[in-house]
Amino acid sequence: MKLARRAQGIGASPTLAMNARAKEMKKQGIDIISFTVGEPDFNTPDHIAAAGISAIEKGFTRYTPAAGLPELKEAICAKLKRDNGLEYQAADVVVSNGAKHSIYNVLQALIDEGDEVIVPAPYWVSYTEMIKLNGGTPVVVATRAENGFKLTPEALAESLTPRTRAIFLNTPNNPTGAVYSRRELEQLAEVLVPRGVVIIADEVYEKLLYDGIVMTSVASLGPEVKALTVLINGVSKTYAMTGWRIGYAAAPRELAQAMANIQSHATSNPNSIAQQAAIAALNGPQEPAQQMLAEFAKRRARMVEGINAIPGLSCRKPEGAFYVFADTSDLYGQTIRGQKITDSISLAEFLLTEAHVALVPGVAFGDDRFVRFSYATSMENIDKGLQRIKDVLTEVR
Ligand SMILES: Cc1ncc(COP(=O)(O)O)c(C=O)c1O
């Protein structure tokens, strides 16, 4: 069958693909340790799940307003004020089927054919594909590990053209864990605001911060920046609610309205039951989220220490999220067990088949010198998986 051009240029998400391969091997009875997952391994906290159950029991199973329940929008506005010091009205908020869907809506509402969208690399895998699906051109701008994987104002200024329409700023970052300071964001905003570039601020990992690092929400830099910013967040990562599919955007009114209209024709409202659960997540006790963070902090320490003890691997300590982006480029060109390691894909393949450890190759995030480890898995798995990698890599010659 002849597919549309837009479909021909798009592949499956590489993180999901690697995860699927690992699952397939597991099914065959092979004991695979997976560091590929992009979701907390905890259950949704009880009080949130109970709100979902109660919604079903009460028959709260019909259409809601397409852009989300007024009560949920109010809970989101209250959260944005409480946590981020931001004033939004319910009409500025669009609730969608996950933050991924919110981002898709933004691009649908904003991008015309040939518009450029800046994507600092390493980047979350779906940004570039979603830009392409909407007729835009991703302009990937490399960052450097020496700069903490953060975009500099100089590199940003060089990447702007008259066609630049928007930029993705993902803090804390997937896959690097980098968190921009207020000053760093201000310096970027000084370049962006005079050019009227829209900032798509992806803050889904905002609650996963370590070592006392403070989150600055891009929109909080001031009214001029807020007027150009679409804030993206959701409940997936903070409340272990990935399967419930609730994300949201808070945006300048005109853009929010356009997104709501698009959503009303594409998907209608996000799941009514999940919306009730999201209200409980945002308005309810935050201790379960803090407990998860405390556990992630312990795992991060073990993961970073373990990776740096493996010959050929090195990593910096991520400030946020639950990933470690490890430099594996020292191994490229080496032959292990008769297999030549040439790049992040051949290394990930090698470690999957020989060490039975699944990782996501860095090329998927726009940097082939690295692989991504997720520590959203048990301490036992971290120890076991890292030991397996160490065992095979010490055979390097
Ligand atoms: C950077 C980033 N943004 C957005 C999302 C989407 O989250 P969700 O659609 O589950 O809300 C993810 C999920 O992996 C992510 O890593």
The ligand as an SDF file (V2000), in Angstrom:
LIG
                    3D

 16 16  0  0  0  0  0  0  0  0999 V2000
   11.0560   14.5180   27.8550 C   0  0  0  0  0  0  0  0  0  0  0  0
    9.7240   13.8600   27.8010 C   0  0  0  0  0  0  0  0  0  0  0  0
    8.6600   14.5920   27.4570 N   0  0  0  0  0  0  0  0  0  0  0  0
    7.4330   14.0550   27.3920 C   0  0  0  0  0  0  0  0  0  0  0  0
    7.2300   12.7160   27.6640 C   0  0  0  0  0  0  0  0  0  0  0  0
    5.8380   12.1740   27.5180 C   0  0  0  0  0  0  0  0  0  0  0  0
    5.2320   11.8250   28.7060 O   0  0  0  0  0  0  0  0  0  0  0  0
    3.6980   11.3940   28.7700 P   0  0  0  0  0  0  0  0  0  0  0  0
    3.1570   11.4190   27.3920 O   0  0  0  0  0  0  0  0  0  0  0  0
    3.6650   10.0370   29.3860 O   0  0  0  0  0  0  0  0  0  0  0  0
    3.0280   12.4100   29.6460 O   0  0  0  0  0  0  0  0  0  0  0  0
    8.3180   11.9000   27.9970 C   0  0  0  0  0  0  0  0  0  0  0  0
    8.1340   10.4540   28.2230 C   0  0  0  0  0  0  0  0  0  0  0  0
    9.0140    9.6560   28.1380 O   0  0  0  0  0  0  0  0  0  0  0  0
    9.6060   12.4890   28.0730 C   0  0  0  0  0  0  0  0  0  0  0  0
   10.6770   11.7700   28.3900 O   0  0  0  0  0  0  0  0  0  0  0  0
  1  2  1  0
  2  3  1  0
  2 15  2  0
  3  4  2  0
  4  5  1  0
  5  6  1  0
  5 12  2  0
  6  7  1  0
  7  8  1  0
  8  9  2  0
  8 10  1  0
  8 11  1  0
 12 13  1  0
 12 15  1  0
 13 14  2  0
 15 16  1  0
M  END
$$$$
